[in-house]
């Protein structure tokens, strides 16, 4: 490890030394011992993780000065790996995350420079100059490719994140060309992916934008994950471009997610046919686990993330007192806490299922992914602000989940986040710090928003 990296990580190691001492990784501990509950103290811890323990390690390390865009694959000690595929989602998320850091720390010029670097790669390499829309994947040099199981078809999910990153960069730079590209991207996606008959957006598109109305390679044409991030990307764009068509699409997606995708119990169905009929199979083909039944399990991380995204969308379009949306979001959080969250450790489980012949929820996978944990403490703090006197005591759940992250997900030695909580998956301590599906977007968003809430800043 380079000397500069050791120095960078020293303060983070000291901060979390008591939470995860050498030789104790993965061991159980009393969840109430040494748990931080003071708002100011937690904000300080989070800011240390956000800056010294995370963003200082990503930037400028991941900036690809040779071919543009961002390098994304790093081993456990932040050494650059040989293969560096460039995925539209990761490239756009870095553009967004760097812009958010520039907004929070305007005196640090590096962040705007990093975000601008991403904008140029989206514009010059990932945008399809013949047909429009964004390529899903390129190799490091920018050649369109199909690797790691990702084909060169276009996806609404990736195009939505491009809009997300471009809007965020425009907000901190006032570069009108970035806004123009964001608007152009929205219009392209809306023209090709939007379903005029049943509403919502088709996830899979041919290169020329033709929607795959029956899905792709056995995957249904519509799903919750692309839907929640489409509304997220549109919401980010609406912050800087208050267009009526855009607003109507946000409202349309809000109703589809809230009233169709989310069930009465408070969890989301995952995949859908074109007419928004959910793809459900039932108990009879479940033996073999999630991979044998991959379309209708319960994803607690996505549920708790969606609760926040709906609240954000209603606020941005001016409906922050939307009683129905607030009630549904609360129901999702409560369902997750009651069924997919460990009250002893603060962990959020990966997946669950309601079997017809059993009482209550069955947990399928108990491990905790880093992104789900960050979404969990983030939304719990929001609920604590909205419902301070609720008997669930969301603030207590927030502090325990943050404690779990310090104990089992934040690497106090090398910096960054483990992919999985090392209490359940100790091998994750040796895993990569970065990959095309593991960047800094979830953790950055959650930490930035929590710091602002805890400090009551805008």
Secondary structure as UniProt FT lines:
FT   HELIX           3..15
FT   TURN            16..19
FT   TURN            22..23
FT   TURN            25..26
FT   TURN            31..34
FT   HELIX           39..50
FT   HELIX           51..55
FT   HELIX           56..58
FT   TURN            59..62
FT   TURN            65..67
FT   TURN            76..77
FT   STRAND          86..87
FT   HELIX           88..104
FT   TURN            106..107
FT   HELIX           109..121
FT   HELIX           122..126
FT   TURN            129..131
FT   STRAND          137..138
FT   TURN            140..141
FT   TURN            148..149
FT   STRAND          154..155
FT   HELIX           156..173
FT   HELIX           176..193
FT   TURN            196..198
FT   STRAND          204..205
FT   TURN            207..208
FT   TURN            213..214
FT   TURN            217..218
FT   STRAND          222..223
FT   HELIX           224..238
FT   TURN            239..240
FT   HELIX           244..256
FT   HELIX           257..261
FT   TURN            264..265
FT   STRAND          271..272
FT   TURN            274..275
FT   HELIX           283..285
FT   TURN            287..288
FT   HELIX           290..292
FT   TURN            294..295
FT   STRAND          298..299
FT   HELIX           300..316
FT   TURN            317..318
FT   TURN            320..321
FT   HELIX           323..340
FT   TURN            343..345
FT   STRAND          351..353
FT   TURN            356..357
FT   STRAND          362..365
FT   HELIX           370..386
FT   TURN            388..389
FT   TURN            391..392
FT   HELIX           394..408
FT   TURN            412..414
FT   TURN            422..424
FT   HELIX           426..430
FT   STRAND          434..435
FT   TURN            436..437
FT   HELIX           441..455
//
